[in-house]
């Protein structure tokens, strides 16, 4: 069931870059997820923290973000049967193209940090959602700051 959801999500968000697309493009479930299911253990999300946040128009990791990622690294080292998807997000301001590139840069910044800290890059994939998948809906700085993020999604081996 989760694979169907993931597949549908990948299709939907892959069409974001082409706002006038009229045909559906087949995108298979990434091979690295075939033997993995979402981690239903809320320890990572609630204790470690799965979000890091960014400044406006930036993909530079803050000291707070690095502290969170160091905790993620420690957890990942203890849970080597996991793989990750790092979702990059942006707020609603700016063009779709700019925000897709910015959110990819944010996801890559998280991936590169974790890899530099010893997590194998083969365990990590990134996806860019731009402004098309907001964490919170609204039109003010407080809301926008919550949408400028990278989110770590953990999957465990079956």
N, C-alpha and C positions, 0 to 999 in steps of 0.2 A: 504494500500500500504506500509506504513512504517513497519507494522508487517511482511510483506513478506521480506522486505529488512533486517530487524533485524534477522529474522529466517535464511536467507541465510548467513548473516554475522556470526552468531553463528556457523553454520555448517562449514563454510570455516575455521574459526579460531580454531575450536575445533580439526580439523585435523592437525593443525600445529605440535602438540606434537608428532604425529605419522607420521614421514616423509615418511614412506613406506606403509601407509594405502592404500588399493585399494578399499575398500567398503565405502559407504556413511553411516554415523551414523545419525539417526534421533534425533534431539535435539529440543524439543518444545520451543515455545516462553515462557520465564519466566512468571509465573502466575501474578507476581506483576506488569507487564507491560500491561496486557490485557485491562485495562481501562484507559491507559495513552497514550498520543501522544507526539512526540517531541515538545519541547518548541520552537516556531518560533520567540519568542521575543528575539531579539539580545541583550537586556539589560544585561543579565547575562554574556554572552560571551564577549561583548565589554566593559562593564563598570566594572563588578565585576572581570572578568578574570577567564577563565575556566581551565587554565594550571598552574601547579606547576612543577618546574624543580628540578632535583637531580644531585648530583655529581657522578662521575664515580664510578661504583660498590657500590653504596650506596642507601639506602631507607630512610635515615635520612632526616627529614624535616628541611630546612634552616629557618632562621628568615624571609626571604622574602616570602617563601612558607607559613609560619604560618600567616603572614599578609594577604595574599591572601585568605587563608582558613577562617580567621576571617571575612573577608568581605563576603565570600560565606555563612558562618553560619548566619550572620545578614540577608542576602537576603533570605535564606531558612526559617528563623524564620518568616519572613513577608509573605512567600509564602508556607504555610503549605500543599497546595494541590499538591505538587511536590514530585517526587521520583527521585533518581539519579542513574546513572551508572558511576562508577569511572573506567576509562580505565588506566591500567598500561602499560607503554612502556619502551623499552630499545634501546640502539643504536645497530648497526650491529655487533659489536665485541663480541666475546664469542659464546659459543654453543647455540643452540636453547633451550635446556633444562635449562641451566643456566639463560638465558635471560627471559624465561617464569617464573621461580621462582623469579628472581629479580623484574620483572615488577609486579608480584602479590604482592610482599612485598611492593612495592611503592604504589599500589592501596590500600592495607590494611593500610598503614601508614596514608594515607589521610582519609580513612573511620574511623579509630580509633581516629584520631584527631577530626574530626567532631562529632563523638559520644561522646567523652570526653567533648566537648563544648556544648552538649545538643541536638544534632540532633538524633532522634530516629533511631536506627540501622535498623529497618524494612523499612526505606525509602531509604536505600542505598544497592546497589549491586556492586560487583567488577568483573572485567574481566581482564585477563592478555593477552596481545598481544605480549609480548616479543619484538623481533626485526622484527616481520613479518608484522607490520603495521606502517611503519615510517611516521612521520609527514613531514619530508623533506628528499629528496634523495640526496646522496652525500657521499664522503669518506674523511672527514676531521673533526677536532675537533669542529669547529663551527657548522657543520651539526649534528655531534653526540650529542652535548650538547642540541640541540633542540629536539632530539629524546629520551632523558632521562627524561621522564615526567609522570605525572598522569593528566588525563583530566576528568573534571566533565561534564557529559552530563545530562541535566535537561529535565524531562518529566513532563507535567502537566495533571491533570485529564481532561477527556473529558467533 
